[in-house]
Amino acid sequence: QVQLVESGGGLVQAGRSLKVSCAASGFTFWQTIMNWYRQAPGKERELVANIDTRGTYATYADSVKGRFTISRDNHKNTVDLQMNDLKSDDTAVYYCNAYVRGTNYWGEGTLVIVSS
C-alpha cells in the first residue's frame, strides 16, 4: 500500500534552517508529482511546494519563495524540503502528499516549530 513517512521536524530558532524529508513506498514514485503541504494552528492546510517527476520543475507558495527548496531522489524514493531563514509563520505540521491512482495520500506529518 501507499506509504508516506515524514521526518526531520523539530524546534528551531527564527532565521535558522531545517530540512524535512519524506520516504515514499507502494507506488511508482518516479512517475508521480510530489507535494509538500503545511497546516498551521487554526489555519487550513496549504500547498507549500511541489516538484515534477524528474525533479526539474518546482513551484512554491509565495510565502516561501526564495527560502524553501524542494528536491527529490528517484533512486531512494524520497522528497525533501529544505527550509532556510525560517520565520515564526512557518510553524506548522508539514505533510508529504501524492496523488496516486485517483486517491490523495498523506503522511502523518512532522511538526516544525519556529521560535522567535
N, C-alpha and C positions, 0 to 999 in steps of 0.2 A: 504494500500500500504506500501511498504518497506520504512522505515524512519530511518535515522542515524543522530543523532544530537550530535555534539561535543561541549564540553565546557571546560573551565579551562585554556585557553591560556592567555598570557599576557607578560609583560615586566619583565625580571628577570636578576639579575647580574650573570656574569660568576662564576661558582663554586657552585651556589645555586641549589635548587631543585624546581620542578614544576610537578604537575600531571594534565594530560588531561584525560577527560572522554568522553565516547560515550554511549548514550542511544539509544537502538535499538527497533524497533517495526515493525509489519507487516509480520513477518516470524518466523519460528521455530528456535529461537535463539540458543537453547541448542544443535541443530543438525548442527550448522554452524560454520565453522572455521572463526575467525575474524582477521582482519588485521589493522595495523596502517601504513600509508604511510606519507611521507612528501615531500613538494616541496619548495626548497629554491629559492630565486630570481635568475632568469636566468638559472636555472637548471631544469633537468627533475624530474618528480615525482619518488621517490624511496621507496621501501619497507623497513620499519624500523623494524617491528616485527609482528609476528603472533602467534596465540595460538589455540590449538586444541579444540575440542568441550567440553571436560571435564575440560579444564584448567590445564592439566597435562604436556603437552609439549609445549614449545615455541621456536621460532627461532628468531635470531636477526641479523641485519646488523652488519658487523664487526666494523663499526664506532661507534656503541652504546653499544656493548657487555660490560658487567660489570658495565654499568652506568644506563641503562634503564631496566625496568621490566614491562612486560605486564601481566595483570591479568583479569579475568572475573568473573561475578556473574550471574549464570544462573537462579537465582530466580528473580533478579532485571533486567535482560536483559541489563547488562552494561558491557563494557570493558574499562579498564583503562590503561594508560601508565604512569608509574612513572619514571620521568626523574631526575637523580641525576648528580652532577658535570657537570652542563651544560656548553657548550662551545659556542663561537660565531658561529661556524659552524653548530650548532643545530638550528640556526634561520631559521624558515620556517613556512609554513602553514601545519598543521598536519591534516590528513584526516583519518576518520574511513572508513573501506571498508568491504563489504561482497559480496560473490558470491552466489546468490540465484536463483534457478530455471533457470539457464542458463544466468543470467544477472548480470553484475557487478554493484553494487550500491555504491554510495559515499555520505558522508555527505558534508556539505558546507565548512567544515574545521574550524580550530581555529588557530589563529596566535600566534606563540611563538617568541619573540624577546629576544635574549640574549645579554646583553651589556657587553663590556669588560672593 
